[in-house]
Amino acid sequence: MTLHPLNVPDATDGSDSVISQEIREIVALFDDGGALDGLVFPEVDHAAFHALISDVNGCGAGVIEAGKLLAEARAALATAESMIARRAQLALAYARVYAADNPALMETFQALTLSRRLARQSKPRRRRKRAAMPKSAASGKSTAELPLVAVG
């Protein structure tokens, strides 16, 4: 895991720790067989480092889980916002039909509009597809390429 600028771990790089490579290299000096193996400085030794590593990894796992929950909550919010925007558009359409014979009421509804963001959000996105030119079964050419023949 790597840390982003906001110290949020990223589990996409395949490592199992939120601890930077530089810190792991320093900790390795105090590990068995490391250059500082067995040395104990105030608050700095093999056991102290590994207790802190456990804490950091636990917190990092919590951040990753919270990030997943946040992404799920954002998706649910977007869905709910889309649903209420569609419902509001439908309500406004019904209200305008209902008020068609009542100019005062119609004026009230004419003043109501959904913001562009909400209106865009409520419409399903559709992609336009270009229609393929029909091909002649015999020649494999599109009908636009076939010669005109006068029928007599």
C-alpha positions as CSV (number, residue, x, y, z in Angstrom):
1,M,0.0,0.0,0.0
2,T,1.2,3.5,-0.7
3,L,0.3,6.7,1.1
4,H,-1.4,9.4,-1.0
5,P,-0.7,13.1,-0.2
6,L,-3.4,13.1,2.4
7,N,-1.9,10.0,4.0
8,V,-4.7,7.8,2.8
9,P,-3.5,4.3,2.1
10,D,-3.9,2.8,-1.4
11,A,-4.4,-1.0,-1.4
12,T,-4.0,-1.2,-5.2
13,D,-0.3,-1.6,-5.4
14,G,-0.3,-5.2,-3.9
15,S,1.8,-4.6,-0.8
16,D,0.4,-5.4,2.6
17,S,1.5,-2.4,4.6
18,V,0.8,1.3,4.6
19,I,4.4,1.9,5.9
20,S,6.7,3.5,3.4
21,Q,9.7,1.6,2.0
22,E,12.0,4.1,3.7
23,I,10.6,3.5,7.1
24,R,10.6,-0.3,6.5
25,E,14.3,-0.1,5.7
26,I,15.1,1.8,8.9
27,V,13.0,-0.7,10.9
28,A,14.9,-3.6,9.2
29,L,18.1,-2.3,10.8
30,F,16.7,-3.3,14.2
31,D,15.4,-6.7,13.0
32,D,17.2,-10.0,13.5
33,G,20.3,-9.9,11.5
34,G,20.1,-6.1,10.9
35,A,23.0,-3.8,11.5
36,L,21.4,-2.5,14.8
37,D,20.0,-5.9,15.9
38,G,19.8,-6.1,19.7
39,L,20.5,-2.4,20.3
40,V,18.0,-0.5,22.4
41,F,17.7,3.3,22.4
42,P,15.1,5.2,24.4
43,E,11.7,4.3,22.7
44,V,13.5,2.8,19.7
45,D,14.1,-0.9,19.4
46,H,12.8,-3.9,17.6
47,A,9.7,-4.5,19.8
48,A,8.8,-0.8,19.8
49,F,9.0,-0.5,16.1
50,H,6.9,-3.7,15.5
51,A,4.2,-2.5,18.0
52,L,4.0,0.8,16.0
53,I,3.9,-1.1,12.7
54,S,1.0,-3.1,14.0
55,D,-0.8,0.1,15.0
56,V,-0.2,1.8,11.6
57,N,-1.3,-1.2,9.6
58,G,-4.5,-1.5,11.7
59,C,-5.2,2.2,11.2
60,G,-4.5,1.9,7.5
61,A,-6.9,-1.0,7.2
62,G,-9.5,1.1,8.9
63,V,-8.9,3.9,6.4
64,I,-9.2,1.5,3.5
65,E,-12.5,0.1,4.9
66,A,-13.8,3.6,5.5
67,G,-12.9,4.5,2.0
68,K,-14.9,1.6,0.6
69,L,-17.9,2.5,2.8
70,L,-17.6,6.2,1.6
71,A,-17.6,5.1,-2.0
72,E,-20.7,2.9,-1.4
73,A,-22.4,5.8,0.4
74,R,-21.6,8.2,-2.4
75,A,-23.1,5.8,-4.9
76,A,-26.2,5.3,-2.9
77,L,-26.5,9.1,-2.5
78,A,-26.2,9.6,-6.2
79,T,-28.9,7.0,-6.9
80,A,-31.2,8.6,-4.3
81,E,-30.6,12.1,-5.7
82,S,-31.3,10.8,-9.2
83,M,-34.5,9.2,-8.1
84,I,-35.8,12.3,-6.3
85,A,-34.9,14.5,-9.3
86,R,-36.8,12.2,-11.6
87,R,-39.8,12.2,-9.3
88,A,-39.7,16.0,-8.9
89,Q,-39.7,16.4,-12.7
90,L,-42.6,14.0,-13.0
91,A,-44.5,16.0,-10.2
92,L,-43.9,19.2,-12.0
93,A,-45.1,17.8,-15.3
94,Y,-48.3,16.5,-13.7
95,A,-48.8,19.8,-11.9
96,R,-48.5,21.7,-15.2
97,V,-51.1,19.5,-16.9
98,Y,-53.4,19.9,-13.8
99,A,-53.0,23.7,-13.9
100,A,-53.5,24.0,-17.6
101,D,-57.0,25.6,-17.1
102,N,-55.9,27.7,-14.1
103,P,-53.6,30.6,-15.2
104,A,-52.8,31.7,-11.6
105,L,-51.8,28.2,-10.7
106,M,-50.0,27.7,-13.9
107,E,-47.9,30.8,-13.2
108,T,-46.8,29.2,-10.0
109,F,-45.6,26.1,-11.8
110,Q,-44.0,28.0,-14.6
111,A,-41.7,29.7,-12.1
112,L,-40.6,26.3,-10.8
113,T,-37.7,24.7,-12.6
114,L,-35.1,22.2,-11.6
115,S,-31.5,23.3,-11.7
116,R,-29.7,22.1,-14.8
117,R,-27.6,19.8,-12.5
118,L,-30.7,18.1,-11.2
119,A,-32.4,17.9,-14.5
120,R,-29.2,16.3,-16.1
121,Q,-28.9,13.9,-13.1
122,S,-32.4,12.6,-13.6
123,K,-32.1,11.8,-17.2
124,P,-30.6,8.4,-18.1
125,R,-27.5,8.9,-20.3
126,R,-27.9,7.6,-23.8
127,R,-25.3,7.3,-26.4
128,R,-26.2,8.0,-30.0
129,K,-25.3,5.2,-32.4
130,R,-24.7,5.8,-36.0
131,A,-26.8,3.8,-38.2
132,A,-24.8,1.5,-40.4
133,M,-25.3,1.7,-44.1
134,P,-27.2,-1.3,-45.4
135,K,-25.0,-3.6,-47.5
136,S,-26.0,-5.4,-50.6
137,A,-25.9,-9.1,-49.9
138,A,-24.6,-9.9,-53.3
139,S,-21.7,-7.4,-53.5
140,G,-20.9,-6.6,-49.9
141,K,-21.0,-2.9,-50.9
142,S,-23.1,-0.4,-49.1
143,T,-26.3,0.6,-51.0
144,A,-24.8,4.1,-51.3
145,E,-22.0,2.7,-53.5
146,L,-24.2,0.7,-55.8
147,P,-24.8,2.1,-59.3
148,L,-28.2,3.4,-60.3
149,V,-29.9,1.3,-62.9
150,A,-33.0,2.4,-64.7
151,V,-35.8,-0.1,-64.7
152,G,-37.6,0.0,-68.0
